[in-house]
Amino acid sequence: MTIALPGSSKKGIGSLFGRKAKTDVKKPTAEKQLSREQVAKMFSSRPETREAAKPAKLNDGERQDRAQLGSLRGALYSKD
């Protein structure tokens, strides 16, 4: 009879008892690291202002489609 234990099988039974594998110290990937001040300069404190979107005008085909949909809705909900 086998028992399924929680955790990865790669870690083995050591992971059950809290033993951790040795981790390598990773070096930063960038050659030149930025300072806090340089990172702060990259981001502005205020959000960018956006222009208000102007609604587009409907062309003739869209107006006809809208009128047809309105009449279909009226027919759908009528009690005749």
Secondary structure, DSSP 8 states (H G I E B T S, - for coil): -----SS-TTTGGGGTTT----------SSSS---HHHHHHHS-SS-------------HHHHHHHHHHHHHHHHHH---
